Amino acid sequence: MPEPRQRWETMLREAGCSTRVIAHCRAVRDLAEEYWQEDLMEGEVLDAGALLHDIGRGSTHGLIHAQAGAEFCRRRGIPERVARVVECHLGAGLTADECTLLRLLPIDCIPRSLEERVVANADNLVAGTRRIRIEERMMRSHNLPRRLKRRLFHLWLEMELFRNSPGM
């Protein structure tokens, strides 16, 4: 295992993440790597963000885990670009208003960078350590408001078009 990955996995354990959460993070990282484009993305940000995306689950399994994980990363001196990947990985992101309605900090958590978008999408397509199809994710998301389901589907569609673009 390369040195940085070992560092991130050690950090997951130090944060209190279970072996199941760490295995899930590895599976998300493996899928995210399939979207990596050398000329368009920073590999270290993608790798670290994918491995650390659920670090907040060491302290909570509620929706707040994304913001808690990002804050944990910031306190540890992890680059802001990685902390943003962690903060923005829920579904296809949440606006500051949506965060407020969910009793989260009113922070814009919409994934904007390619690394943020790839990790959010990869997380949507991994259940535990098993890859799932978008149809299964959408079925599992039946209780979400229509706008969030539409955002999730559009993120997947955009990422699939990106991954399958000629010359990429």
Number of C-alpha atoms within 10 A of each C-alpha: 6 6 7 12 16 11 12 19 20 13 18 25 15 11 17 15 21 14 11 11 20 24 16 22 25 19 23 31 23 15 20 24 17 11 22 19 14 9 8 10 15 14 15 13 19 25 24 23 33 32 29 28 33 28 32 27 22 19 14 16 11 10 15 19 22 28 24 22 26 26 18 18 24 15 9 10 10 15 13 13 17 24 25 27 31 33 31 27 28 25 24 26 24 22 16 16 14 17 18 13 11 13 11 17 15 15 16 15 24 21 26 13 13 19 27 28 25 34 31 30 30 25 26 26 24 19 15 16 16 11 16 14 12 17 11 13 18 16 10 10 16 10 10 11 9 11 9 17 19 14 15 23 20 13 21 21 14 15 18 14 11 15 15 11 9 7 4 12
